[in-house]
Structures are given as structure tokens and as C-alpha cells.
Amino acid sequence: MTENDQGERPRHCRLIGVPLEEGAGRRGCAMGPAAFRTAGIVEALAALGHRVTDEGDLAPRADPTARTDRLSGPHDNPALKHLARIAGWTAAIADAAFAASAGPDDLPVFLGGDHALAAGTLTGLARRAAAEGRPFFVLWLDAHPDFHTLETTVSGNLHGVPMAYATGRSGFAGHFPEPAALVDPAHICMIGIRSVDAAERGPLAASGITVHDMRRIDEHGMVALLRPFLDRVQAAGGRLHLSLDVDFLDPAIAPGVGTTVPGGASFREAHLVMEMLHEAGLVDSVDLVELNPFLDERGRTALLMVDLLASLLGRRVMDYPTRSDRS
């Protein structure tokens, strides 16, 4: 593909709607894909010189069998909600993520939908990276680590389990699809964490995942925490997936989410992350999750998320050099 007006290689942004709300504790996230489209996501990316294809919305697989054995019946944890439905979503999303990331310029953007969708995106994209013989890295921007297993979740809301599933924690076999590839915890960086349940704390600390909570951001600043991770991805020649949860942001600027946690990232901190990611030129796929338009205020959260994606994909106030510009 030719360079755009800013001298950068345009991407094929493949927008994939995931109207999934069964993983969250309240309804509304199913309207997220439509809200992103209404907020002008297609127009914003096209204006930056990218090719944009809206591939419509996914549906859960009706028969979410594992790759070897059929999934079993109900789980012993009676709190679990919509287990079979989430398994069906996971199977469909994983296959879509693998298919949408095949081309050298492909950049799939998953429009959520609650964060349960990441069980599918993480494993499908890890499969793609494995097929290419490349390491797979994840930048997880979220107030929560989503590191519960099916046994430990008390709420039963399965948007709290995707990272545990994708990294191979026990207890998912027979209930979720067997993943074709797992994510190495050492290749995950979580930023913005500020709500960790007791059952997640010990396993998360022992996992090897890099976790930067809001205190570390306050003490060290976003650049000092993010840049070493991006340098690792670049040195390894890895694929990088960005999973951006609305509750990474402070609810004062992003109220349209069902899991508000005070003290999140500011407007400038969030844009700084996106600008750094753009300059690094490493992101190959994106989740935009947990937008609940029913809780939003005149679309302000949807508009902010679209603006953040535009920053990631090249919208600038000033023309600072990117790494590709320097080469």
C-alpha cells in the first residue's frame, strides 16, 4: 500500500462488531458497536488515510464445541451466568480474530461489547501470531485484571475471566473452547489497574504479568511505564494487541460504562498512551470494550473512545516524528 499524507503506511482497519452483553452485570453493552458507528468511527479512520471495512456484527456460535471434545454441561459454581452463551461467543470471536489478522496490513478492531469478548480475541490472535512464528504481546488498559477462573468468580459475570482463560489458568476445559494458542503471561502489560479481587491478587502476582496500577502511574508517569514494554515488543518482533476497556478512563470523562471505578486515567494520559503506540507503530489489533451507551451522556464516551483510536492511528496536533519517519 502507498503512504498516506503523513508519510505513513495506511492500514486496513477491519471493524468487527461484537454485541455481547451477557458477560457483564447489567445490560447495554450490546448497543456498543452501533454507538461506535454513530460516533463516526468509520469516518475518523478513513480521514486519516486508512482503508476501512465495516464487517458487520458477529453472532455467537450455536454449538461452541472445543476443537477435540464437546463442551460439558453446567458448572459446579452456581453463580456463573450465561456460561454456554459466552463459550459460543468465544468460539466465534476467536475464529474471526484469526481470519481478520491474516493480511500484512490488516488491523482488526473489535467493537464491544463487554470484556468477555477478549477470551476470543486473545486466543484467536495468539493463534495468528503462532502461525507466523512471532511472539504475541498484549497491552491491557483496564481498571480490572479479569483474572478470575470459573471457580473463583463470586459475581458469576464472565467479563471477569478472559485473561485467566487466555493465559491457561485451570478450570476452563470442558466449559470453554479449547484454545488453539495461549498468551504467555510474561508478554502482558496491564496499565491502569485499580480494582483487584482477593481471589485474583495472589495468582496475578505469581503469574509473571507486568501490572502497573494507578499509584505507579502517579509515581512514575505513563511514559516511564509504557516505553520499556514497547521496546520489548519491538526487540522481539512481536505482534501487539491493545485491549482498551472504557473503565481504564476516569468516569468523570467516560461515564458510559457499567463498572465505574474512580481514579482512572485522565484525558491526557489516555491520549499520551495512544500517541506513544502510534509512534512505536507496533499495534496490530484492538479491542474497544465495555461501552454501555445506555449509561452514557449524549455519546461523550463513544466519541472519546473513537478519538483515542484516531490518536492510535495517526491523528496529531503537531507533526512529531514517528519511528518510521526516523528510519
RACOR-V481492 format. One record per run of one state. SS is the DSSP state (alpha for helix, beta for strand, coil for the rest). FROM is the first residue (numbers start at 1). LEN is the number of residues. If there is no record, write none. Layout:
BEGIN
ss	from	len
SS	FROM	LEN
SS	FROM	LEN
END
This chain:
BEGIN
ss	from	len
coil	1	2
beta	3	1
coil	4	5
beta	9	1
coil	10	2
beta	12	7
coil	19	10
alpha	29	10
coil	39	2
alpha	41	7
coil	48	3
beta	51	7
coil	58	25
alpha	83	18
coil	101	5
beta	106	7
coil	113	2
alpha	115	18
coil	133	3
beta	136	6
coil	142	16
alpha	158	3
coil	161	1
alpha	162	5
coil	167	6
beta	173	1
coil	174	2
beta	176	1
coil	177	8
alpha	185	3
beta	188	6
coil	194	4
alpha	198	10
coil	208	2
beta	210	4
alpha	214	7
coil	221	1
alpha	222	15
coil	237	2
beta	239	7
alpha	246	3
beta	249	1
coil	250	15
beta	265	1
coil	266	1
alpha	267	14
coil	281	2
beta	283	7
coil	290	3
alpha	293	3
coil	296	4
alpha	300	13
coil	313	10
alpha	323	4
coil	327	1
END
